[in-house]
């Protein structure tokens, strides 16, 4: 087994290397700082890395993070002279397999590596180590209580006996345990309380000493039998760690509860409960959910209103446009004819807007159905070009269309929706191009999965689109220029509708552009014919 020992303290490093060297088949390499440790990880590739939590170059936590990120198979042991709860929690959160206090647990480092050499599972060794620490603490408590009893002064003392270094070490553990903000409790294998920390005792409103010896469900859930919602029962069934979120009425809130077994020599000797108060988080989530219910209802009402209004507006608009066409054929002077044609053109614009609103409403309500029929794709493309060719001539632009031989003669899908997308993209290209060209290119190809797709490319030499605008280009009611003095009309629905229609036809739509360099819109659709 190859072991890396990284510690800037030479005496500590030498002591540990000396102990590891006594183990058979162990090869040790040393590092004095974080940079050196990470370099040794690359060249030496150790099975186990022992890291000091404070080293030059970032410390053991930085090295731990990098090792777990890039050398996931390496077991990591962290050592420290500062065994505070926040250090232990930080190391375990970052993936440390073991955490030892140099002052009281130094000998466990070599022993842990010895156990790992015996092909023991890392998790099992970690649990056994935790169990040993718990048993040692319990034994020390019992010894202390017996000593005080024998001296006959137990009733005279109001604080722990602290006359030697061992008592001082225990006092430090006790302070750390009680300083933890989460509610922590330790139980024996029979569900009886061994110790609870201050956070839990305060929440229960009962002195910690009065809880010792009680069953977990008695002191936590205030019942005379185990409760089904507690993960302790699951842990006893399979011997594994379990966690859940539950509401506890006695404690008055929601808690994220984890239950972890403690083993020694393959036998469960205790259990650790950790409960984190998540009441504020749950309340916030409930408020957000409530707001989203409200928002969805309002949005649905808005969408339904838009659909109804759009439908109602189409009838009078069609009448207006139809009557203006009849008036154009009547005897009118030049001025009257100009008025009628302006009314007709405005009516057509308004009708397109109403149609877009109706389409968007149907899309949001999920009421658009795509037809599935076989059609000549070149005919659909030709009709689309014919619809906007007059606008190209009026603007003095060169409009070209290239349909490559790879495009099939017929495909299956919705021809009217395909034409709608094409006309919208071509119309946009013409609208935002003052001079130059607009070009449509169509290609066909097969995907690796065997599907037949048709690709469409609409390119122009217009003013282009900046990066900020492109991020919101396919959202409803978004325009490149939203000012009241903009040169181009529209309300920003065409591209949003086109995106949804293309996706319903099995494809995607995208845009490439830079300000002043024109734009390239491309999309593809999937032939819906049965394979």
ZAVO-530958 format. One record per residue: x negated, y, z negated of N, C-alpha, C in turn. Coordinates in pm, whole numbers, plus 32768, in hexadecimal, padded with zeros to 4 digits. Last residue first. Example, Ala and Ser with C-alpha at 12.3 -4.5 7.8 and 13.67 -1.06 7.14 Angstrom:
// residues 2
7AFB7F1F7D3C7AA97F967D367AF680037CED 7AD97DC77CF47B327E3E7CF47AD87EB67CF4 
***
This chain:
// residues 531
900C81E18FD98F9081A7900E8FA981229052 911182BE903B90EC82468FEF906F8209902B 90CB841B905190F1839D909290C083279040 9079850C8FF090CD84BC8F9890FB84388FD6 8F43859B90018FA8855890528FF684F78FF9 8F0586B28F368EF486218F488F6685EB8F9C 8E5F87E68F7F8ED6879B8F5A8EBD87088F7A 8D8688F18F128DA088758F5B8E2188388F2A 8CFC8A378F4A8D4F89D98F028D5B895A8F54 8C548B728F2B8C5B8AEA8F628CB88A958F0A 8BF48CB48F858C538C638F3B8C588BD98F7C 8AFA8D908F818B188D0E8FBC8B758CC38F5D 8ABB8EEA8FD08AEB8E818F778B068E018FC5 89CF90038FDD8A3B8FAE900C8A618F438FA7 8919909F8F5688E690358FAE89538FD78FDF 896F91548E97893291898F10890491218F73 8946907A8D8D897690FD8DB4892791308E2D 895E8F2A8DF589168F938DB0894990188DE4 89ED8DDF8DD989E88E688E0C89898EBC8DB9 8ABC8CCB8DF68A318CF68DEC8A298D828E26 8BBC8C0B8D5D8B938C828DA68B008C9D8D8C 8CA18AF08D7A8C348B3B8D3C8C0E8BB18D94 8D8989F08D2B8D6A8A688D768CFC8AB48D2E 8DD788928D5A8DAC89038D088D8C89778D63 8EE3879B8D868E6287DA8D9E8E3E88448D38 8FE287318D828F7286D88D618EE987168D6F 90AF87DC8D9C908F878D8E149011873B8E00 90A5885F8CAF911488018CC290FE87AA8D3D 8FCC89038CE68FBB88988C83902B88328C8D 904789AF8D9D8FD7895B8DC88FC488E68D67 91028A2B8CF4913189D98D6490C3897B8D94 905C8AB68C4090B78A4E8C0F90E589F38C7F 8FD98B658CF48F8C8B088CA18FE48A958C71 90B28BFA8D5990638BA48DB190158B3C8D63 91008C898C75915C8C278CB191108BC58D09 90198D258C5490468CCE8BE790A38C618C1D 90178DB28D458FAC8D528D2A8FD28CF38CB9 910E8E4D8D3290F18DF08DA090898D888D80 91288F098C6A91658E858C5691368E1E8CBC 90EF90238C6590908FC08C3590CB8F398C17 919590D88CD8919790D28C46913E90628C0F 916091C68DE7916B91418DAE916691458D15 9078929E8EA390F0927E8E5590EB91F28E1C 8F4B935C8E928F9692E98EC3900B92CA8E67 8ECD94318E1A8EEC943D8EA88F4693CE8EDB 8F3194BD8CDC8EF194578D2F8F23945F8DBF 8F8795668C1A8F5D95A38C988F1D953D8CF6 8FB794E18B34902D95128B7C900A954F8C02 8EE093BD8B208F0194498B098F7A94728B5C 8E7E92C38B3F8F0292CD8B028F2B935E8AE9 8DD4920E8C1B8DE6929C8BFA8E7392AC8BC4 8DF790FB8C148D7191338C0E8D7491C48BE7 8EFD90858B3E8ECF90C08BBA8E4290F68BA6 8FEE8FA58ABA8F678FDA8AB38F3C900D8B3B 90DC8F188AA990DF8FAA8A9590558FE68A82 904E8DDE8A4390C08E2E8A7290B18EC18A4E 8EFC8D8E8AA68F608D9D8A3D8FD28DF68A70 8E2A8D828B528E998D248B6B8F018D288AFB 8D718E3F8AF38DAE8E518B778E2A8DFB8B8B 8CD18E578A1C8D628E5E8A038DB28E618A85 8BCE8E458A7C8BF28DF18A0A8C898DED89F2 8BB88F088B438BC88E7B8B6C8BF38E218AF9 8B898FF38AB28C0C8FDF8AF18C228F4D8B15 8A7D8FCB8A698AE48FDB8A028B6E8FBE8A3A 89F48FC48B6089F98F4C8B0B8A668F558AA1 8AA890608C768A42905B8C0E8A5B8FE58BB1 8AD2901B8DCB8B0F90178D478A9F900E8CDF 8AEA90C18F128AB790638EAF8AF990738E27 8B3B91538FEC8AF5919A8F828AC0913E8F14 8B14906B91048B4D90DD90BD8AF8910F904A 8AFD8FA491BC8A8C900191AF8AB5907D9162 8B6C8E5891598B7F8EDE918E8B028F329178 8BEF8D0D91788B7C8D6591618B988DED919D 8C7C8BF691088CA48C7991398C378CDC9112 8C888AA591428C2D8B0E911A8C5A8B919159 8D08896D90DD8D2489EB91208CC68A5690E7 8D08880B910A8CCF888290CA8CE988FE911F 8DB686E990C28DA3875291278D7887D090DD 8D6E859090798D8D861890528D74867690C6 8DB6844790278D9D84A390968DC7852E9069 8D0983698F478D7783C48F648D5184228FD7 8C3082CC8F008C7E82A38F748CF482FD8F94 8B83831A8E418BEC82BF8E158C4682938E88 8AE383D38EC48AA983508EA38B1282EA8E78 8BC884658FBA8B8384658F3A8B4483DD8F22 8BAB84D691098BD5846E90AD8B858478902C 8C1C860991A98BB685A9917C8BF58543911F 8C41872392838C7786AB92438C0686519217 8C63888A92888C15880F92998C5D879C9254 8C8489CC930C8CC9895992D18C7988DB92EF 8C608B2792E08C208AAB930A8C638A3792C1 8CAA8C6D93388CDF8BF592FA8C9A8B7B9335 8C378DB593048C228D3693498C5B8CC392F6 8C378F0593558C728EA292FA8C6F8E1D9344 8B51901C937C8B968FA193A68BDA8F5C9330 8B3F9178939E8AF690FA93A78B4F908693CE 8BD1924A92A18B97923493268B4B91AF9324 8C61922C91B58C7692A492078C3F92939293 8D04914191018C97914E91628CB391C591BE 8DDE910A90678D69914190238CEE914A907E 8E9A90A191168EBD911890C98E41915A908D 8E258FB891798E3C902991D38E5390AB9186 8E288F1F908D8DA98F3D90CF8DB78FB4912C 8F3D8F0E905B8EE58F538FFC8E628F7B903D 8F878E76913D8FBE8EFC912B8F698F4E90CA 8F008D8791058EDF8DD4917D8F108E649170 8F848D3A90188EF38D5190188EC88DA59091 90928D279074906E8D7F90058FD88DA09005 90828C66913C90AB8CEE915F90838D4F90F0 90368B83909F8FE28BB6910B90028C48912B 91138B658FF2908E8B808FBB90338BBD9026 91DF8B3590B091EA8BA4905291618BCA9018 918A8A48912A918E8AC4917A91958B3E911F 91B1899C9050912C89AF908891268A3190D8 92C689AF9037927289E28FCA91E189F58FF8 9316893B912B933D89C5910D92E78A00909E 92B288309122927D88909183929F89209161 924F875A903992B687C190449284882E90A3 91EB861B90C191EE867E9055926186DE906B 910F856A918D918D85669144918585C790CE 909185C492D59080859E924A9109859E9208 900885A4941E907A85A993C4905085849335 8F0885B794888F7885F394CF8FF086059473 8DF9861293A68E5685B393E48EC985FB942B 8CC886B093E78D4E86C393AE8DAE866293F2 8BE1869894728BF2863E93FF8C7D864993C0 8BD58760952A8C0986DF95588C1F867D94E5 8C458897948D8BE1883794B98C2187B194DD 8CC889BA94E68CF4893C94AC8C9988CE94E1 8C9E8B0794B68C578A9194E88C8A8A16949C 8D068C4895048D2A8BCB94C08CE28B589504 8CEC8DAD94CE8CCA8D3195158CF08CB994C0 8D218EFC94FC8D568E8894B48D388E0B9507 8C97903094D98C8A8FB695298CB58F3F94D4 8D60915694B08D0790EF947B8D06907594D7 8E10923094C28D97922C95148D3191C794E5 8F00923094448E8E926193F68E0B925E9444 8FA091C0950A8FBE924694DB8F4792839490 8F3390BD951A8F289119958C8F3D91A99560 8F80905E941E8EF2906694418EDC90C794B4 909590659434905490BA93D18FC090C993EF 90B88FA194F590DB902B9517909B908E94B5 906E8EB6946F90198EE894DD90388F7A94FF 910E8E4193B490BB8EB2938790638EEE93F6 91A08D7B943891E68DD693DE91928E4F93B7 90E18CE494C1913D8D39950D91818DA194B4 906D8C5493F2901D8CB8943A90788D199483 91478BAD93B291118C09934F90BF8C789390 91628B19949B91CF8B719471919F8BD7940A 906B8A8E9499908B8AEC950590FA8B4B94DF 908889EC93B7901E8A5293B9903D8ABB9423 915B894B9411916D899D939991058A0D9395 90DE88CE94EA915389219500916B897F9489 9018883B946B8FF088A894C49065890594E2 90A5877993E0906387E193939039885793EB 91D786F79402916287179453911C878F9412 9249862492F092518698934891CE86AB9393 93138564921C92A48562927B92B385D692DC 936685CE90CF938A85A89157930F85AF91B1 93CC861F8FB2936B85BB8FDE939685889067 93E487518EF8941586F18F5A93A586918F83 93DE87948DA2939187928E1E93CA87278E7C 94A5885F8CDE949087D88D0F944987DD8D95 94A789258BC5948189208C529465888E8C77 94D989358AB9954989118B10952789168BA4 9447898D89DD943189068A11949D88D68A70 944F8A8D898C94B98A37895A94A989A68987 937B8AF28A1C93728AF1898993DD8A97894C 93E48AD38B21936A8A8D8AF993628A828A62 94BE8B7F8B1994D48AEF8B2D945A8A9D8B03 94368C728AFA94948C448A9294AC8BAE8A9E 93AB8C7D8BEA93608C798B6C93B98C448AFC 94848C8B8CA194278C1A8CA593DC8C0C8C21 94F58D818C5495448D078C4994EB8C8C8C49 94238E2C8C9294528E238C0894A28DA38BF2 941B8E048DA993A88DE08D5493D28DD18CC3 95168E6B8DF194F98DDD8E0B94848DAD8DB6 94F18F768DAC95578F288D66953E8E938D78 94288FB48E68940E8FC08DD994718F6D8D88 94B38F8C8F56943D8F398F39941D8F3D8EA4 957290558F39959E8FC98F3F952A8F6B8F21 94D291388F46951A911C8ECB9549908A8EC7 947F91259051941D91268FE4945F90FF8F61 9577913790D4952690BD90E394BF90B39073 95C2923B908B961391C9905F95C591479068 950392CC9113950492CF90809554925B9049 95529293921B94CC926A91EC94C792679153 96549306921896429278923495BC92459200 961A941491E9966F93C9918C965A9333919C 9584944692D095459454924C9593940991E2 9647941F939195D393C5938F958793CF930B 96F294F2935197229468934796AD9407933E 965195D2938A968595BC930396AD952992EF 962A95B0949C95B695AC944295E1959193B2 972D95D594F796EC9552950A9673954294AE 975196E194BC97A2967D9477976395F29482 96989751956E9688976694DF96D696FE9490 96FE9703966B967796DA9640966596E695AA 9857969B964A97ED96F19680976896C79641 9904956E96A298C895C7963E986496239681 99E4947F96DA99B594FC97189988955D96AC 995E9347965299C893A79675998C942796B0 989392AA95F998C5928E9680993492EE96AA 9872930094F69805931A95569833930595E6 995192989477994D9328949598E0934994F9 9903918D9458997591AF94B09973924294D7 983491B393A2981691799425988791959489 98C6921392C99867926E930A983F92389394 9955912D9286999D91A192BC993E920492FF 98839085922598D6905E9298991E90D492D7 98279118914897CD90FF91BA981D90D99237 990E911490A798D2919390D2987C917F914E 99339001907F999A904E90C2996190D290F7 984B8FC28FF598618F84907898CC8FD090C6 988390568F0E9811907A8F639820903E8FEF 995F8FD48E999970905A8ED198FD90848F2C 98CD8ED38E65994A8EDE8EB5995F8F6A8EEB 97EE8EFF8DC097D98ED38E4B98578EE88EA1 98428F378CC098138FA58D1598078F7D8DA7 987C8E3F8C4F98E98E9D8C6598C08F0E8CC3 977C8DD08C3E97E28D8F8C9098538DF18CB2 97058E7E8B8C96CE8E708C1397368E338C71 97A18E528AA897A38ED48AE997708ECB8B78 97608D438A6E97EA8D6B8A8997F28DEF8AD5 964A8D558A4896818CFC8AAF970F8D268AD4 963A8E07897295FD8E2B89F296378DD68A63 96BC8D6D88AE96F58DEE88D896BE8E188961 96078C9B8895968F8C7F88C596D38CFE88F6 952D8D2A883095228CE588B095AC8CC888EB 95968D84873B95678DE487A195628DA4882B 95C88C9286BD96388CEC86D896138D528744 94C38C3386AD95258BE886FB959C8C3F871E 94568CF5860594228CE8868C94838C9C86E6 94E88CC7851B94F38D49855E94C38D4085EF 94918BC284E5951F8BDD84FA95338C608545 93828BEB84C093AF8B96852E94428BAE854E 93878C8F83DD93518CC4845A93818C7184D1 93FE8BE1831C943D8C63833E940F8C9583C5 932A8B2B831593B58B04833694038B7D8366 92518BD082CE92528B92835392E28B5F8373 929C8C1081C692928C7C822892968C4582B7 928B8B10815B930B8B55815D930B8BC581C4 917A8ADF817791DB8A8A81BC92638ACE81C6 91178BA980D090F68BAB815F91598B5781AE 917C8B547FDD91A58BD68010918B8BE080A6 90F78A617FC391898A627FCA91BD8AE58004 8FEF8AB87FB390188A65802590B08A658035 8FFE8B407EBE8FDF8B8A7F3890098B3C7FB4 90328A697E1490948AD57E20907E8B267E9F 8F4589D77E378FC5899D7E5E90308A087E70 8E8B8A8F7DCE8E808A637E598F058A2A7E8B 8EE28A9F7CC78EE58B177D1B8EDE8AF27DAE 8EB489927C758F3B89CB7C758F438A457CD0 8DE088F07C548DF589247CDC8E8089637CE7 8CF188987B708D7188E07B7C8D7C891D7C07 8C6987597B6F8C5487E57B978CDC88277BAF 8BF6865C7AA68C6F869D7AD88C5287307AF4 8B5C852C7A8E8B4285BA7AA58BBE85F57AE5 8B0D841979C38B7884657A068B4984F57A17 8A5582F479BB8A4E838679B48AC083C17A04 8A4281CE78F98A7F821579688A6F82AA7951 898B809D78A789C9811E788D89FF815D790B 892C7FAD78F089227FCE7862896580537842 89467E9F79C489747F2779AC89737F447917 88267DE77A1E88A17DEE79CF88C67E8079B5 872F7DDE7A9887A27DAC7AE188267DB47A98 86877E5C79DE86777DCD79F986F37D917A3B 87777F4D79BC86F77F21798686F07E897996 882C80607A4F880A7FD37A4487857FBF79FE 8940812D7A5188B481257A29889580927A0D 8A2481BB7B4989FC81537AE88966815C7AC9 8AD082EC7B618A5A82A07B8C8A3482397B22 8BC883AE7BE38BAF83497B7C8B3E82F07BAC 8C3884FA7C138BE5848A7C418BC584307BCA 8D3885D77C678D05857A7C028CB1850D7C44 8D9D870F7C7F8D5586AE7CD28D0A86527C73 8EDB877C7C098E4F875B7BF18E1B86F87C5A 8FCC88767BB38F9B88117C118F0787FA7BFA 906488AA7A68902988CF7AE7900588577B3D 9086886F794B90C388E2798D908089097A0F 904A879F78AF8FDF880178C4900E88797913 913D871978BC9107873E7839909B87AA7846 916086E979CE91B987477989917E87757903 908E86D77AD1909B86A87A4990E8871079F8 907E866B7C1A90B386D37BC190C786977B37 8F58860A7CD28FD585EE7C8C8FFC86657C35 8E8B85797DC08EC185F77D8F8F4685D87D4B 8D8484897D848E0684B17DB78E28853B7D83 8C9583817D9D8CB9840B7D808D4084297DBE 8BBE82787D2C8C3982A77D6D8C5283387D46 8ABE81827D418AE5820B7D218B6482307D6E 8B1480287CF48AD980927D468B08811C7D16 8B947F4D7C898B107F717C558ACA7FDE7CA2 8C957F057CCB8C2A7EE27D2B8B9E7F097CFC 8D297F397BDD8D4B7ECA7C368CD77EA07C8E 8CC5801B7B658CBA7F9D7B1C8CD77F247B74 8D0A80D57C2B8C7D80BB7C0E8C6C80377BC4 8E1F80D67C158DE080A67C918D4F80827C79 8E3681477B138E6580BF7B2D8E2880847BAB 8DD382497B388D8A81EE7AE08DB3815C7AFB 8E6B82FC7BC68E1482A17C138DC6823E7BBD 8FC183217B658F3483327B418EDC82D07B8E 90C382D77BA19083833A7BF88FEE834B7BDB 911D82297ADA910081F57B6090AF82567BB4 90908228799490EA826379F790BC823B7A82 908A8147787A904B818578F090B381BB7951 914481AF7752911A814977B290DD818F782B 91A1827C76BD917082087673914B819576CF 913283CC7712918B8358771F914F82E476D0 909984B2774E90F784B476DE9160844576EB 8FCC84C07801905584C2783790C284C077CC 8EE984D477518EF5852377CC8F86853077F8 8F08843176728EDA84BA765F8EEC851176DC 8F78834376DC8FB1838376678F898416765E 8EDA82F277AC8F61832177CD8FA683637756 8DF082A777218DED8317777F8E79834D779C 8E10827075BF8E1A824176498E2282BA76A7 8D2582EC74CA8DAA82E275048DA482AC7592 8C1C830E74858C5C829074648CE78280749D 8C2E846B745F8BD983F474648C2583787435 8CC9854374298CEE84F3749D8C9F847074A4 8C5D85D0735A8CDD858C73428D06853273B5 8B7E864C73CA8B6985DB736E8BEA858D7355 8BE78722745C8BB086AE74A28BA386357448 8D2287A773F48C91879A73E08C5D871A7420 8E0A880B74EC8DED87AB74818D5587A7746E 8E63888275D48E8188C475558E68886C74DD 8E2A883276CF8E8B87E276858EB488247602 8D6C88F1770F8DE588EA77618E53889B7719 8CA588B876518CE98939764C8D6C8934769A 8C5787BB76AA8C8F87CA76248CDD884D7618 8BF287FB77A98C6887A5779D8CA987B47714 8B1988A277668B8088D177C48C00887F77B7 8A75880576C08AC0887676868B3188A376E1 8A9A86A477138A53872377088AB0879276D9 8ABA857676558AF185D676B68AA5865776A6 8A61842276208A4084B076128A8B8501767C 8AEC8334761A8A68833A75DA8A4683CC75BE 8C3082B576118BDD832C76228B5A831E75D4 8C76817A76AC8C7181CD76348C0D823F7647 8C8080BF77768CCA813C77898CCD8194770D 8BCC7FF577548C547FDE77278CAB805B772C 8AD3804E779C8B187FF477F98BA87FD977D1 8AE681AB77308AA8812677338AFB80CC7790 8ACB82EC77D18B18828277918AC782017790 8AA0844477D98A5B83C477E48AAA835E7793 8B01856378948B19850778258AD384837843 8B1286B778EE8ACB863878F98AE885E3787D 8B8087B779AD8BA6876979388B6E86DB7946 8A8988A87A198AEC88417A338B0A87F579B2 89B9894079AA8A3E897E79B88AAC891979D7 88D688D878AF890F88BB7933899B88F5793E 888088F577AF887C896D780488BC8956788D 888087FE773888EC8859771588EF88D7776B 8795879677AC8816875277BF888B87B177A4 86D58848774486EC883D77D58774880177F4 86E8881176358706889776668725889576FB 869887047637871D87277606874687B27638 85928716769085F486CC76E0868186F576BA 852B87A775B3852987E27639858C879C7695 854E86E974EB8596876874E1859A87AE7568 849A862A753E8529860B7541857D868B753B 83AE86B7751383CF868C759B8464866D75A7 83BE86D173FE83C08749745183E3872774E1 83A785CA73B2842286117394842E868F73E9 82A285A27405830D85537441839485957429 820A864A73658217866A73F48288861C7436 82B786837229824B864F727D826B866A730F 838F86E971A3830D86F47162829C86BF71B7 84AF872271AC844F873E721683C4875171DE 85F886BF7188857386B6714B850A86C471BA 86FF87A171E886AE872871FD8626873271BB 87B2883E70D3877788417158871F87C67169 880288336FD5886688637034882D887070C2 87D987616EBA87A3879E6F33881387C56F92 884686DA6DEB880F875F6DCF87E187A86E4C 889385E06E3288FE863F6E1588CB86CC6DFF 879A85616E4C87EE85766EC2885685E26EAA 86E885176D8F86FD85A66D9E875785C66E15 868584196D6486ED844A6D0D870C84DD6D1C 85D583936DFA859D83FF6DA88605843C6D4C 867E82EE6E87862582B36E2485EB831D6DC8 86F383AC6F35874683666ED086EE832E6E5F 861C83F26FD3865C84586F8186B084186F11 85EC82FC704B8583833C6FFA85BF83A46F9C 86D882D470D986B28276706F864B82B47013 86CC83A9718D873983A4712E8718834670B9 85E5835D721A85E883DC71D3865583DC7168 8635826F728E85C48271723385C682EF71DD 870782C973348722826B72C786B182697260 8678836D73E486E283A5739186FD834B7318 85D482B0745A8597831A740C85FC835D73B0 868F821674E3864081D9747886048243741D 86EB82D2759F8747829C753C86FA825F74C6 85FF82FB7635863C836B75EE8699833A7580 85D981FB769D85728236764785AC82A975F5 86BE81E2773B86AC818976C8864681C37667 868782A977FE86FD82B477A886EC825F772A 85A082427874859B82C57835861182D777D5 8606815378DA859D814F7874859381D4782A 86B981B7799786EC816B79268685816778B5 860C82297A4E866B827F7A0686A182387989 8590813C7AA2854181A67A62859A82027A11 866480B97B178623807B7AA385D080E27A57 869681687BEA86FC81527B8586C081177B06 85A6814E7C7A85CE81D17C47863581C17BD8 85AD80417CC1854380707C69856880F57C29 868B804B7D6D86907FF97CF4862680257C90 862F80F37E3A86A3811B7DEA86AA80CE7D68 855D80567EA2854180D97E6685B281047E0B 854B7EFA7E5A858F7F677E9E85757FEB7E55 84107E587E40848E7E817E0584C87EF67E52 831A7DF17E8D83897DEE7EEF84107E0E7EAF 82577E2B7DE082957DA77DD183127D997E26 821B7F2F7E0581C77ECF7E4B82007E427E43 82CC7FA57D5482E97FB07DE482967F4E7E34 82467F6F7C6782C67F2E7C8082EB7F347D15 816A801A7C8981557F897C7B81D77F3D7C99 81EB81107C8781A980E47D03818F804D7CFF 823B810F7B7A82A081137BE5826580E47C69 814581157AF9819D80A27AE68208809B7B54 80E382117B43809E81997B7380F6811D7B66 81B282A67ABA819482BA7B498152823C7B82 81BF827A79AC8227823C79FF820982497A94 80FF8312793380E0828579498146824079A3 818184097915811483FA797680F883687997 8249846A7875826B83FA78CD81FC83DC7932 8201854A77E2823D84D8779C8252845D77F2 817C86027887815B85FD77F9818F858077B4 81E785F07987815D85C77970813F85B078DC 831A856779D282DA85CF7982824C85A07962 838685087B1A834B84E77A98830C85617A58 846484857BFC843B85047BC1840784E67B35 849983E57D3D847E83DF7CAE844D84687C7E 84E984347E3A851683B17E0B850283A27D74 856A85697EB5850685207E67853D849C7E35 862186077F488608857D7F73859D85327F26 867686FA7EF5862286FA7F6D85F7866D7F96 86F986B67E0B874986E97E7C86F986E57EFE 861D86767D6D8678860B7D9586D086367E09 85AD87787D538561870B7D9185BC869A7DC1 867C88067CD1864B88327D53860287C07D9B 869687757BDE8707877B7C3C86D687A27CC8 859987A67B6B85C3871C7B898634871C7BF0 85A488BC7B52853D887F7BA4856787F27BCC 868088E27AA7868789187B2F861D88DE7B8B 862F886879B7869A882C7A07869B885E7A95 84C9884C798D8549888D797A85B0885579DC 83BC87F27956842C8795796D84B487D47955 82A5884479BC83178899799D8397884879B3 81DD87B77A1F81CE87DA79938243882E7962 823286AF7B05823287397AD9821387447A45 824985EF7C36821D85FE7BAB821D86927B86 830385207D1182E085A97CEB82BA85AB7C58 82DF84387E0F82E284497D7E82B584D77D5E 837183AB7F29833584247EF0834D84297E59 833782C4802B836F82D87FA58326834D7F64 836F82EB8183831282FA8115835C83118091 841A82F2825B84018271821C83A5827781A4 841F83F382C4849183C6827484788342822C 837384D5830B8342845082E783A9840E828D 83F585C8833C83A2858F83A7836E8503838A 84958603825C84C1862982E2847785DB834E 840585B3818484868573819A84BC85928224 8329866381A5831685D181AC8399858B81C9 839C875F8183835E873D8203834E86A68212 83F5874C80768454876A80E3841C873F8169 8300871F7FEF836D86BD7FEA83CE86D0805E 827B8812801C82458796805582AF87298059 832888B97F8A831588D0801982E08851805C 830688467E8E838B88457ECB8382885D7F61 81F6886C7E4C822787E67E6A82AF87E37EAC 816E899C7EE9819C89457E7F81D888C27EAF 80FD8A667F84818D8A4F7F8D81C489F07F26 7FED8A877F5E801D8A717FE580B08A517FF0 7F9789DB7E2E7F838A487E8E7FBC8A247F17 80A889417D78802589397DB9801489B37E11 818688B07CAE814789337CC380B9891F7CF7 81CA87A77CAD823288067CD581FA88917CEE 80FC86B77D4A810C87157CDA816E87827D06 815C857F7DD3814B860F7DE68159865A7D62 810E845E7E73812184947DEC80FD85277DF1 819483907F66815584127F51817784427EC5 816882537FFB819B829F7F88814D83217F7E 80F6820980E7817981CF80C681BC821D8055 805082FF81BD806182B0814280ED82768136 7FAF836082A78031831C82AF804A82C38234 7EC383E782E37EBC8372828D7F3B831D8291 7F0C84BB83927E98846683B07E9883E28363 7FFA852983287FED850E83B87F7F84A983D3 7FC685458219803B84F88244802E84D082D6 7EEE85F1821A7ED5856481F97F4C850C821F 7F7986DC82507F1586AB82B17EF886178299 800E86F7816A805586DF81E87FF686AE8255 7F3B872280B27F9686B080A37FDC868F8126 7ECB881181087E798798810B7ED2871B8103 7FA488BA80D07F7388AC81597F23882C816A 7FB988A27FB580268877800D7FF6885F809C 7E86881C7F237EED88837F387F53884F7F9D 7DE287437F0A7DDC87A87E9F7E4188187EB1 7DF385DD7F257E0786627F617E1086C67EEF 7D6E84927F5E7D8F85037F097DA485827F5C 7DCF833B7F847D8F83B07FBC7DC184297F6E 7DAD81DF7F437DD782637F157D8982CF7F5E 7E3080A37F667DD180FF7FA07E01818D7F84 7E5A7F747EC47E867FFF7EC87E1480567EFE 7E237E687E887E557E8C7F0D7E907F187F13 7E657E707D277E2F7E2D7D9D7E717E607E1D 7E217F877C567E867F327C947E4C7EF07D11 7D5E80337C127D5E7FB17BCE7DC37F517C0B 7D9981197C947D2A80C87CCA7D22803F7C88 7E5581927BF37E8181517C6F7E1680F57CA8 7DB381F87B297E1781927B097E4581477B86 7D1882B27BBB7CD782467B707D3881D57B51 7DDA83607C177D8F830F7C797D4C829A7C34 7E2583D37B227E8583827B6E7E3E83297BD3 7D3984547AD17D7983F17A7A7DD683967ACA 7D0D85027BA97CAD84967B907CEA842A7B37 7DE785AF7B907DD485627C0B7D7884EB7BF2 7DB986227A977E3385D47AAE7E2085787B26 7CC186A67ACC7CCD863D7A647D4985E57A78 7D05875A7BA77CA786EB7BB97CB386817B4C 7E2A87D47C1D7DE487BD7B9E7D8987437BAC 7EB287D07D077E3F882B7D017DF3881F7C7D 7F1386A77DA67F1B86F67D2A7E9F874F7D25 7F7D85927E427F6986207E5E7F7F86707DDF 7F32845F7EB17F4084A87E327F1C85397E4C 7FBA83647F777F8283EB7F787F9D842B7EF1 7F7D820F7FB37FB882737F5A7F6E82F77F69 7FCA80E080517F7F815C805A7FC981C8800A 7FAB7F8980008000800080007FA7807C8000 
***
